[in-house]
Amino acid sequence: MATEQGAELFGITYRRGDIVFRQGEPGTTMYVIQTGAVEVSQQENGQEKVIAILEKGDFFGEMALFQDQTRSATITALGRTRLIPLNKEILMDRLTRDPDVSLHLLKKLIQRIQLAHRRYRSACRENDAFRNAIAAHTKNVVVGGQATPAGEGADRMPDVRHIAEKLLGAQADVNPERSIQVADSGETIFREGEPGDTMYLVVSGSVGVSKGATHAARLIDTIGPGEFFGEMALIASIPRSATVTALEPTQLISIDKHRLLKSIQNEPQLAIDIIKTLILRLSFLESVLSNPDRIRVRHASPWMPRLKKQDRISLSIVSLSTCAGCSAVVLDCDTLTDILSMASINYCQMLMDQEELPESDVIVIDGVVRLKEDERRLSEARRRCRHLVAWGTCAAFAGIPGQANRFEVETVIEESYGTTNDAFSYYFSGTTGIDRSNTYQLNGIELQRRAFAVDSFVKVDTYLPGCPPKPSILLDWLRGFTGGQPLKTAPIVCSHCGRKPLTSTADKASATNAATSDNYCFNSIGRVCLGFMTRGGCDSVCPKKGAPCWGCRGPSKKTILGLQAGITLEEIATHGFKRRYTQGKDRFREAINRVKKSGHFMFDIDSDASEKLLRVK
């Protein structure tokens, strides 16, 4: 039935048996039941199953307002029923102006989640296939006390870290670092049925949410860094609805009931964000009930609350095997004064003569791990910081040094230093058969067999690639990390390029990087340029100076989404070239293969790295 003018004031009347909307239909409206009742049903295994009866004062259809998804159920009027329709604009206006409306909506959503929990428990008790599927996924999740993937079909909850930031930001007297508590692997945070007056934010590690008899048999969700749990008992004043157990050593920050309710009253947007999260959880539970293979497991980097805006953080710059360009570009730039207004540099090999690496809020790593000493220094840096940043393409992706990984290290040395005196002895101190006494190898310098990106050895919290990266990228990230508002990054390099397309007469595509003085799009004239699939933020400096983009900023978000969808980088590149080069994509395939054979890091990235790529700034 169509929405009438003024329906949001007077409602729409439905007769017994009328369908309000069907499962699978698109939707942009939610409904509040003014009088009467409706039946909520879903298709399960080809049959229509009634899952709830909603009466006066209840609402439905809210998922369509907060998620870009189709209707998750069919709604049928059980008798003469009057419904008040609300579109997103009207609802957001009410939620912003009246915190009590937000609290009412939150409590109703919690009731829905409790109902879904009861259905879940019933399915585990009565449905052998469902119970066995959940048990199989639980076994995959809990291995050696750590969260592990539950399969390719595992759902991933959108990042809700900004909500955790608001929960802390609303309380000026909270010191995040001093509020952290640690739960050992296997430790129970709270049990189902217990009273609750505290909610928790996960800083690092992960916890499992379970229902019913034993934790191992009833795991329904995992919650990772930057997410929160335990809020339902506080908002609705009900016992704990599930048991939460640490799956690995986990750091938590607690927030009491008074703080949460005060924050919801004072911060309307916070209440809206929590509503969105509960809707996502409800949607997830519904999807698991229809298909237990959709149990969600996430692997996220440790989360640390943003510092207050007035705080000046401590920052260290640690260089591994590097050309030193990434460090030099920070120290010799116009934005250094702005960087120093937010951070004090207390360690930098290029800037100061200091052996010991101090404790720091942020440690920026540039270069690759090529020496055993690099590995040791990198491990030390990870232990001494709250947040680790991979600065530059080498640190993030192994960059140009990684192109040598196509060859055995002996071949690389022979090619580079074959005419020098005893090159193998110099680079392989202690190798069997070499007399150390006759070499001029410095003690402790040992070459790794490959050049590694930083995350091959330690967890990286943020990636800021570029060759070299623009200091403005670091400045913008620091602004966001210290509580400010970061600027929006250009989606791709082409955004700021300014070069114009040209119908090409070239009969062969070229992968050369030689500079040119014309102002035509490189791809349109038959020269491979990766700007259309590379993340922006560099101000298109290479194309503006006459050289094609070689992708040092890493793949763009659209490219990452393509990888997640199973499209290869070669297919993405070929499609992009085809749109810009009129002489046919087959010639570009040859050029792409030459780029790939050169060991270019972009073409070694696959869908498994997509989570890492989403932490690139």
C-alpha positions as CSV (number, residue, x, y, z in Angstrom):
1,M,0.0,0.0,0.0
2,A,1.5,3.4,-1.0
3,T,2.4,6.0,1.6
4,E,-0.1,8.8,1.6
5,Q,0.6,12.5,2.1
6,G,0.6,13.2,5.9
7,A,0.8,9.5,6.7
8,E,3.6,10.1,9.1
9,L,1.0,12.0,11.2
10,F,-2.2,10.0,10.7
11,G,-0.9,6.6,9.7
12,I,-1.9,4.1,7.1
13,T,-4.6,1.5,7.7
14,Y,-4.1,-2.2,6.6
15,R,-6.8,-4.9,6.6
16,R,-6.3,-8.5,7.8
17,G,-4.0,-10.4,5.4
18,D,-2.6,-7.3,3.8
19,I,1.2,-7.5,3.1
20,V,3.1,-4.4,4.3
21,F,6.3,-5.6,2.5
22,R,7.9,-8.9,1.5
23,Q,11.2,-10.4,2.3
24,G,13.8,-9.5,-0.4
25,E,12.1,-6.2,-1.5
26,P,14.0,-2.9,-1.3
27,G,12.9,-0.6,1.5
28,T,13.4,3.0,2.6
29,T,10.7,3.2,5.3
30,M,10.2,1.9,8.9
31,Y,6.8,1.6,10.6
32,V,5.5,2.1,14.1
33,I,2.3,0.2,15.1
34,Q,-0.3,2.7,16.2
35,T,-3.1,0.1,16.6
36,G,-3.4,-3.6,15.8
37,A,-0.7,-6.2,15.2
38,V,1.4,-7.7,12.5
39,E,3.1,-11.1,11.8
40,V,6.8,-11.3,11.0
41,S,7.8,-14.3,8.9
42,Q,10.9,-15.5,7.0
43,Q,11.7,-18.1,4.3
44,E,13.7,-20.9,5.9
45,N,14.5,-24.0,3.8
46,G,11.7,-23.1,1.3
47,Q,9.1,-22.7,4.0
48,E,7.5,-19.6,5.5
49,K,8.2,-19.5,9.2
50,V,6.6,-17.0,11.7
51,I,9.3,-15.6,13.9
52,A,7.5,-12.9,15.8
53,I,4.2,-11.1,16.5
54,L,4.4,-7.3,16.9
55,E,1.7,-5.2,18.6
56,K,0.9,-1.6,19.5
57,G,4.0,0.4,20.2
58,D,6.3,-1.9,18.4
59,F,8.2,-1.0,15.2
60,F,9.7,-2.8,12.2
61,G,11.5,-2.1,9.0
62,E,14.3,-0.1,10.7
63,M,17.1,-2.2,9.2
64,A,16.3,-0.8,5.7
65,L,17.0,2.7,7.1
66,F,20.5,1.9,8.5
67,Q,21.7,-0.8,6.1
68,D,21.8,-0.8,2.3
69,Q,20.0,-4.2,2.1
70,T,16.7,-5.6,1.1
71,R,13.9,-6.5,3.6
72,S,14.9,-9.4,5.8
73,A,11.3,-10.6,6.5
74,T,7.7,-10.4,5.3
75,I,5.2,-8.4,7.3
76,T,1.5,-9.3,7.3
77,A,-1.3,-7.5,9.1
78,L,-3.2,-9.8,11.5
79,G,-6.3,-7.6,11.7
80,R,-7.2,-4.0,11.1
81,T,-3.9,-2.3,11.8
82,R,-2.8,1.4,11.6
83,L,0.9,2.0,10.9
84,I,2.9,5.2,11.0
85,P,5.6,5.3,8.3
86,L,8.9,7.0,9.0
87,N,11.6,7.7,6.4
88,K,15.2,8.1,7.4
89,E,15.2,11.9,7.4
90,I,12.2,12.0,9.9
91,L,13.6,9.4,12.1
92,M,17.1,11.0,12.3
93,D,15.5,14.3,13.2
94,R,13.6,12.8,16.1
95,L,16.6,10.8,17.4
96,T,18.8,13.9,17.3
97,R,16.2,16.1,19.1
98,D,14.9,13.6,21.7
99,P,17.3,11.2,23.5
100,D,14.3,9.4,25.1
101,V,13.3,8.3,21.6
102,S,16.8,6.9,21.1
103,L,16.6,5.0,24.4
104,H,13.2,3.6,23.5
105,L,14.5,2.4,20.2
106,L,17.6,0.9,21.8
107,K,15.5,-1.1,24.4
108,K,13.2,-2.4,21.6
109,L,16.2,-3.6,19.6
110,I,17.6,-5.3,22.6
111,Q,14.3,-7.2,23.0
112,R,14.6,-8.3,19.4
113,I,18.2,-9.5,19.9
114,Q,17.1,-11.4,23.0
115,L,14.4,-13.1,20.9
116,A,17.0,-14.0,18.3
117,H,19.2,-15.4,21.1
118,R,16.3,-17.6,22.2
119,R,15.7,-18.8,18.7
120,Y,19.4,-19.6,18.4
121,R,19.4,-21.6,21.6
122,S,16.3,-23.5,20.5
123,A,17.9,-24.3,17.1
124,C,21.0,-25.6,18.9
125,R,18.8,-27.8,21.1
126,E,16.4,-29.1,18.5
127,N,18.2,-29.0,15.1
128,D,21.1,-31.5,14.8
129,A,22.4,-30.0,11.5
130,F,22.4,-26.5,12.9
131,R,24.1,-27.6,16.2
132,N,26.8,-29.6,14.3
133,A,27.5,-26.7,11.9
134,I,27.9,-24.3,14.9
135,A,30.2,-26.8,16.7
136,A,32.3,-27.2,13.6
137,H,32.8,-23.4,13.3
138,T,33.5,-23.1,17.0
139,K,36.2,-25.7,16.7
140,N,37.9,-23.7,13.9
141,V,37.6,-20.5,15.9
142,V,39.1,-21.6,19.2
143,V,42.6,-23.1,18.4
144,G,45.3,-22.6,20.9
145,G,43.4,-19.8,22.5
146,Q,43.4,-17.5,19.5
147,A,40.8,-16.5,17.0
148,T,41.3,-18.1,13.6
149,P,39.3,-17.8,10.4
150,A,36.1,-19.8,10.2
151,G,36.1,-20.1,6.5
152,E,35.8,-18.1,3.3
153,G,32.1,-17.4,4.0
154,A,32.8,-15.6,7.4
155,D,31.0,-12.3,7.6
156,R,32.8,-9.2,8.8
157,M,31.2,-6.5,10.8
158,P,31.9,-3.0,9.6
159,D,34.4,-1.1,11.6
160,V,32.8,0.5,14.7
161,R,35.9,2.0,16.3
162,H,34.6,5.5,15.9
163,I,31.8,4.6,18.4
164,A,34.3,3.5,20.9
165,E,36.2,6.8,20.4
166,K,32.9,8.7,21.2
167,L,32.2,6.6,24.3
168,L,35.5,7.6,25.7
169,G,35.5,11.1,24.3
170,A,32.3,12.0,26.1
171,Q,34.1,11.5,29.4
172,A,36.9,14.0,29.9
173,D,38.1,12.3,33.1
174,V,38.8,8.9,31.5
175,N,42.5,8.1,31.0
176,P,42.5,5.3,28.4
177,E,45.9,4.0,29.2
178,R,45.3,3.8,33.0
179,S,41.8,2.2,32.5
180,I,43.1,-0.8,30.6
181,Q,42.6,-4.2,32.2
182,V,43.9,-7.5,30.9
183,A,42.0,-10.8,30.6
184,D,44.0,-14.0,30.1
185,S,43.1,-16.5,27.4
186,G,40.1,-18.5,28.5
187,E,39.1,-16.0,31.2
188,T,35.4,-15.3,31.5
189,I,34.5,-11.6,31.5
190,F,31.0,-12.2,32.6
191,R,28.4,-15.0,32.4
192,E,24.9,-15.3,30.9
193,G,22.3,-14.4,33.6
194,E,24.5,-12.3,35.8
195,P,23.6,-8.7,36.6
196,G,25.6,-6.1,34.7
197,D,26.6,-2.6,35.4
198,T,29.7,-2.3,33.1
199,M,30.3,-2.4,29.4
200,Y,33.7,-3.0,27.8
201,L,35.8,-1.8,24.8
202,V,38.3,-4.2,23.3
203,V,41.8,-2.6,22.8
204,S,43.6,-5.7,21.6
205,G,43.0,-9.4,21.4
206,S,39.4,-10.8,21.0
207,V,36.6,-12.3,23.0
208,G,34.0,-14.9,22.1
209,V,30.2,-14.5,22.7
210,S,28.5,-17.8,23.6
211,K,25.0,-19.0,24.6
212,G,23.8,-22.0,26.5
213,A,25.6,-24.8,28.2
214,T,29.3,-24.6,27.5
215,H,31.3,-21.8,25.8
216,A,33.0,-24.2,23.3
217,A,29.7,-25.6,22.1
218,R,27.8,-22.4,21.7
219,L,30.1,-19.7,20.3
220,I,28.0,-17.3,18.2
221,D,30.3,-14.3,17.6
222,T,33.7,-12.9,18.1
223,I,34.4,-9.2,19.1
224,G,37.8,-7.6,18.3
225,P,39.8,-4.4,18.8
226,G,37.8,-1.2,18.7
227,E,34.5,-3.0,19.2
228,F,32.4,-3.1,22.4
229,F,30.1,-5.5,24.3
230,G,28.0,-5.6,27.5
231,E,26.0,-2.5,26.7
232,M,22.6,-4.3,26.5
233,A,22.5,-5.0,30.2
234,L,23.2,-1.4,31.0
235,I,20.7,0.2,28.6
236,A,17.7,-2.2,29.3
237,S,18.5,-3.0,32.9
238,I,18.4,-6.7,32.2
239,P,20.7,-9.6,33.2
240,R,23.6,-10.5,30.9
241,S,22.2,-12.1,27.7
242,A,25.3,-14.1,26.9
243,T,28.7,-15.3,28.2
244,V,31.8,-13.5,27.1
245,T,35.2,-15.2,27.3
246,A,38.7,-14.0,26.2
247,L,39.9,-16.1,23.2
248,E,43.4,-14.8,23.7
249,P,45.2,-12.4,26.0
250,T,42.9,-9.4,25.7
251,Q,43.1,-5.7,26.8
252,L,39.8,-4.1,27.8
253,I,38.6,-0.7,28.9
254,S,35.4,-0.6,31.1
255,I,32.7,2.0,31.1
256,D,30.0,2.0,33.9
257,K,26.3,2.4,33.4
258,H,26.2,6.0,34.6
259,R,28.8,7.1,32.0
260,L,27.1,5.3,29.2
261,L,23.6,6.7,29.8
262,K,25.0,10.2,30.4
263,S,26.9,9.9,27.1
264,I,23.7,8.8,25.2
265,Q,21.8,11.8,26.7
266,N,24.5,14.3,25.8
267,E,25.6,12.9,22.5
268,P,22.6,12.2,20.2
269,Q,24.9,10.9,17.4
270,L,26.4,8.4,19.8
271,A,23.0,6.9,20.5
272,I,22.4,6.7,16.7
273,D,25.7,4.9,16.2
274,I,24.9,2.4,18.9
275,I,21.4,1.8,17.3
276,K,23.2,1.1,14.0
277,T,25.5,-1.4,15.7
278,L,22.6,-3.2,17.4
279,I,20.8,-3.4,14.1
280,L,23.9,-4.9,12.5
281,R,24.1,-7.4,15.3
282,L,20.5,-8.4,14.9
283,S,20.9,-8.7,11.2
284,F,24.0,-10.9,11.8
285,L,22.0,-13.2,14.2
286,E,19.2,-13.5,11.7
287,S,21.7,-14.5,9.0
288,V,23.3,-17.1,11.2
289,L,19.9,-18.6,12.0
290,S,19.2,-19.0,8.3
291,N,22.8,-20.1,7.5
292,P,25.2,-21.1,10.4
293,D,28.1,-21.0,8.0
294,R,28.0,-17.2,8.4
295,I,29.5,-17.2,11.9
296,R,31.7,-14.1,11.9
297,V,35.4,-14.1,12.8
298,R,37.5,-10.9,12.5
299,H,41.2,-10.2,12.7
300,A,41.8,-6.5,13.4
301,S,44.8,-4.5,14.5
302,P,45.1,-3.5,18.1
303,W,43.0,-0.4,18.8
304,M,44.1,2.5,21.0
305,P,41.7,5.4,21.7
306,R,42.6,8.7,20.1
307,L,44.5,11.1,22.3
308,K,42.8,14.3,23.4
309,K,43.3,17.2,21.0
310,Q,45.5,19.1,23.3
311,D,48.0,16.3,23.9
312,R,51.4,16.3,22.1
313,I,52.4,12.8,21.4
314,S,55.9,11.3,21.4
315,L,57.1,10.0,18.0
316,S,60.2,8.0,17.0
317,I,61.4,7.4,13.4
318,V,63.3,4.1,13.0
319,S,65.0,3.3,9.7
320,L,65.8,-0.2,8.6
321,S,67.5,-1.1,5.3
322,T,66.6,2.0,3.3
323,C,67.8,4.7,0.9
324,A,66.9,7.1,3.7
325,G,64.6,9.1,1.4
326,C,61.5,8.5,3.6
327,S,63.2,9.9,6.7
328,A,64.8,12.8,4.8
329,V,61.5,13.9,3.3
330,V,60.0,14.4,6.8
331,L,62.9,16.4,8.1
332,D,63.3,18.6,5.1
333,C,59.7,19.8,4.4
334,D,57.5,22.8,4.9
335,T,55.1,20.8,7.1
336,L,57.7,19.8,9.7
337,T,56.7,22.7,12.0
338,D,53.1,21.5,11.9
339,I,54.2,17.9,12.6
340,L,56.2,19.2,15.6
341,S,53.2,21.0,16.9
342,M,51.5,17.7,17.4
343,A,54.4,15.4,18.1
344,S,57.8,15.6,19.7
345,I,60.5,13.6,17.9
346,N,62.5,11.8,20.6
347,Y,64.4,9.3,18.3
348,C,65.6,9.5,14.7
349,Q,68.8,8.0,13.4
350,M,69.2,10.8,10.8
351,L,68.6,13.6,13.3
352,M,70.3,12.6,16.5
353,D,73.1,10.4,17.9
354,Q,71.2,8.1,20.3
355,E,71.6,4.4,20.7
356,E,68.6,3.5,22.9
357,L,65.1,3.5,21.4
358,P,62.8,5.2,24.0
359,E,59.1,4.3,24.7
360,S,56.9,6.3,22.3
361,D,53.3,6.8,21.5
362,V,54.0,6.3,17.8
363,I,57.0,4.7,16.1
364,V,57.3,5.3,12.3
365,I,59.2,2.6,10.5
366,D,60.8,3.1,7.1
367,G,62.8,0.7,4.9
368,V,62.6,-3.1,4.4
369,V,63.8,-6.0,6.6
370,R,66.9,-7.1,4.7
371,L,69.3,-7.7,7.6
372,K,69.0,-9.8,10.7
373,E,69.7,-6.6,12.6
374,D,66.6,-5.1,11.0
375,E,64.5,-7.8,12.4
376,R,65.8,-7.3,15.9
377,R,65.3,-3.5,15.8
378,L,61.8,-4.0,14.4
379,S,60.8,-6.3,17.2
380,E,62.1,-3.8,19.7
381,A,60.2,-1.0,18.1
382,R,56.9,-2.9,18.3
383,R,57.4,-3.5,22.0
384,R,58.2,0.1,22.7
385,C,55.2,1.8,21.1
386,R,51.4,2.1,21.3
387,H,51.0,2.5,17.5
388,L,53.3,1.3,14.7
389,V,53.3,3.0,11.3
390,A,54.8,1.6,8.2
391,W,56.1,4.7,6.4
392,G,56.9,4.4,2.7
393,T,56.4,1.8,0.1
394,C,59.3,-0.3,1.2
395,A,58.0,-0.7,4.8
396,A,54.4,-1.3,3.6
397,F,55.0,-3.6,0.6
398,A,58.8,-4.2,0.3
399,G,58.7,-1.8,-2.7
400,I,61.7,-1.7,-5.0
401,P,64.0,-3.8,-2.8
402,G,61.4,-6.5,-3.0
403,Q,61.9,-6.8,-6.7
404,A,65.1,-8.7,-5.9
405,N,63.1,-11.5,-4.3
406,R,62.6,-13.0,-7.8
407,F,66.3,-14.2,-7.5
408,E,68.3,-16.2,-5.1
409,V,70.3,-13.9,-2.9
410,E,73.6,-15.3,-4.2
411,T,72.6,-14.3,-7.7
412,V,71.8,-10.8,-6.5
413,I,75.2,-10.4,-4.9
414,E,77.1,-11.9,-7.8
415,E,75.3,-9.5,-10.2
416,S,75.9,-6.4,-8.0
417,Y,79.2,-7.1,-6.4
418,G,80.7,-9.9,-8.5
419,T,83.9,-8.0,-9.3
420,T,84.6,-6.9,-5.6
421,N,87.0,-8.6,-3.3
422,D,85.3,-11.5,-1.5
423,A,81.7,-10.2,-1.8
424,F,80.2,-13.4,-0.5
425,S,82.3,-13.3,2.7
426,Y,81.3,-9.6,3.3
427,Y,77.6,-10.4,3.2
428,F,77.6,-13.9,4.7
429,S,79.5,-13.6,7.9
430,G,79.8,-17.1,9.4
431,T,78.7,-19.0,6.3
432,T,80.1,-22.6,6.3
433,G,83.4,-22.8,4.5
434,I,84.4,-19.1,4.8
435,D,87.4,-18.2,6.9
436,R,86.3,-15.2,8.9
437,S,89.8,-14.2,9.7
438,N,90.4,-13.3,6.0
439,T,87.3,-11.2,5.6
440,Y,86.3,-7.6,6.3
441,Q,82.8,-8.5,7.3
442,L,81.5,-6.5,10.2
443,N,80.3,-8.6,13.1
444,G,76.5,-9.0,13.3
445,I,75.6,-7.9,9.8
446,E,73.9,-10.9,8.2
447,L,71.8,-10.7,5.1
448,Q,68.2,-12.1,5.0
449,R,67.5,-14.3,2.0
450,R,64.6,-12.0,1.0
451,A,63.6,-8.4,1.5
452,F,60.5,-8.3,3.7
453,A,57.8,-5.8,4.4
454,V,57.5,-4.8,8.0
455,D,54.3,-6.8,8.6
456,S,56.1,-10.0,7.9
457,F,57.5,-9.9,11.4
458,V,55.3,-7.6,13.5
459,K,51.7,-6.2,13.6
460,V,51.4,-2.9,11.7
461,D,48.6,-0.6,12.9
462,T,48.7,1.9,10.0
463,Y,50.3,1.9,6.5
464,L,51.3,5.2,4.9
465,P,53.0,4.2,1.6
466,G,54.7,6.3,-1.0
467,C,58.1,6.5,-2.7
468,P,58.8,8.8,-0.9
469,P,55.5,9.5,0.8
470,K,54.4,13.1,1.0
471,P,54.9,14.5,4.5
472,S,51.4,15.9,4.3
473,I,50.1,12.3,4.5
474,L,51.9,11.8,7.9
475,L,50.7,15.2,9.1
476,D,47.1,14.4,8.2
477,W,47.3,11.0,9.9
478,L,48.7,12.6,13.0
479,R,45.9,15.1,13.0
480,G,43.3,12.3,13.0
481,F,45.3,10.2,15.6
482,T,45.4,13.1,18.1
483,G,41.7,13.7,17.9
484,G,41.4,16.1,15.0
485,Q,39.6,15.8,11.7
486,P,41.7,14.3,8.9
487,L,41.3,15.5,5.4
488,K,39.7,13.4,2.7
489,T,42.3,11.6,0.5
490,A,41.8,11.6,-3.3
491,P,40.5,8.1,-4.3
492,I,43.0,7.6,-7.1
493,V,46.1,9.3,-8.5
494,C,44.1,10.3,-11.7
495,S,42.0,12.6,-9.5
496,H,44.7,15.3,-9.5
497,C,46.6,14.3,-12.7
498,G,45.2,16.8,-15.2
499,R,46.4,14.9,-18.2
500,K,44.0,14.7,-21.2
501,P,43.0,11.5,-23.1
502,L,44.2,11.2,-26.7
503,T,43.3,8.8,-29.5
504,S,46.5,6.9,-29.9
505,T,48.1,5.7,-33.1
506,A,50.7,3.6,-31.2
507,D,50.5,0.0,-32.3
508,K,52.3,-1.3,-29.2
509,A,51.9,-0.6,-25.5
510,S,55.0,0.4,-23.5
511,A,55.9,-0.1,-19.9
512,T,58.7,2.5,-19.9
513,N,59.0,5.1,-17.1
514,A,60.8,7.7,-19.2
515,A,59.5,11.2,-18.6
516,T,57.7,13.1,-21.3
517,S,56.8,16.8,-21.8
518,D,53.4,16.4,-23.4
519,N,50.2,16.6,-21.4
520,Y,48.3,13.5,-22.6
521,C,47.1,10.6,-20.5
522,F,49.9,8.0,-20.6
523,N,47.5,5.1,-21.0
524,S,45.7,6.7,-24.0
525,I,49.0,7.0,-25.9
526,G,50.1,3.4,-25.1
527,R,52.2,3.9,-22.0
528,V,51.4,1.9,-18.9
529,C,50.4,4.1,-16.0
530,L,48.8,2.6,-12.9
531,G,47.3,5.9,-11.7
532,F,43.7,4.7,-12.2
533,M,44.1,1.8,-9.8
534,T,46.4,3.5,-7.3
535,R,45.4,5.2,-4.0
536,G,45.6,9.0,-4.2
537,G,47.1,11.4,-1.7
538,C,50.4,12.0,-3.5
539,D,49.0,15.0,-5.5
540,S,49.8,13.0,-8.7
541,V,53.4,14.3,-8.5
542,C,54.9,11.8,-11.0
543,P,52.4,12.3,-13.8
544,K,52.6,16.1,-13.3
545,K,56.4,15.9,-13.7
546,G,56.0,13.8,-16.9
547,A,56.5,10.2,-15.5
548,P,53.8,7.5,-15.4
549,C,52.5,6.4,-12.0
550,W,54.1,3.1,-10.9
551,G,51.7,2.5,-8.0
552,C,53.8,3.3,-5.0
553,R,50.8,4.4,-2.9
554,G,49.2,0.9,-3.2
555,P,45.9,-0.1,-4.6
556,S,42.9,2.2,-4.4
557,K,39.8,1.2,-2.4
558,K,37.9,0.3,-5.5
559,T,40.8,-2.0,-6.5
560,I,40.7,-3.6,-3.1
561,L,37.0,-4.2,-3.4
562,G,37.7,-5.9,-6.7
563,L,40.3,-8.1,-5.1
564,Q,37.8,-9.0,-2.4
565,A,35.3,-10.0,-5.1
566,G,37.8,-12.4,-6.6
567,I,39.0,-10.3,-9.5
568,T,42.7,-10.5,-10.2
569,L,44.9,-7.4,-10.4
570,E,45.7,-8.3,-14.0
571,E,42.0,-8.2,-14.8
572,I,41.5,-4.9,-13.0
573,A,44.5,-3.4,-14.8
574,T,43.5,-4.7,-18.2
575,H,39.9,-3.4,-17.9
576,G,41.2,0.0,-16.9
577,F,43.7,0.1,-19.8
578,K,41.0,-1.0,-22.2
579,R,38.9,2.1,-21.3
580,R,41.8,4.4,-22.0
581,Y,43.7,2.8,-24.9
582,T,41.8,2.4,-28.2
583,Q,44.2,0.0,-29.9
584,G,42.9,-3.1,-28.0
585,K,43.6,-4.7,-24.6
586,D,45.8,-7.6,-25.9
587,R,48.7,-5.2,-26.5
588,F,48.4,-4.0,-22.9
589,R,48.3,-7.5,-21.6
590,E,51.9,-7.9,-22.9
591,A,52.9,-4.7,-21.1
592,I,51.2,-5.8,-17.9
593,N,53.0,-9.1,-18.0
594,R,56.3,-7.3,-18.3
595,V,55.5,-5.2,-15.3
596,K,54.4,-8.3,-13.4
597,K,57.6,-10.2,-14.3
598,S,59.7,-7.3,-13.0
599,G,58.5,-8.2,-9.5
600,H,56.2,-5.2,-9.0
601,F,54.6,-5.5,-5.5
602,M,51.1,-4.6,-6.7
603,F,50.8,-7.7,-8.7
604,D,51.7,-9.9,-5.8
605,I,48.8,-8.7,-3.7
606,D,45.7,-10.9,-3.5
607,S,42.4,-10.9,-1.8
608,D,44.0,-12.3,1.4
609,A,45.7,-9.0,1.9
610,S,42.5,-6.9,1.6
611,E,42.2,-6.4,5.4
612,K,45.8,-5.0,5.5
613,L,45.0,-2.8,2.5
614,L,42.0,-1.2,4.3
615,R,44.5,0.1,6.9
616,V,46.4,2.0,4.3
617,K,46.0,5.8,4.6
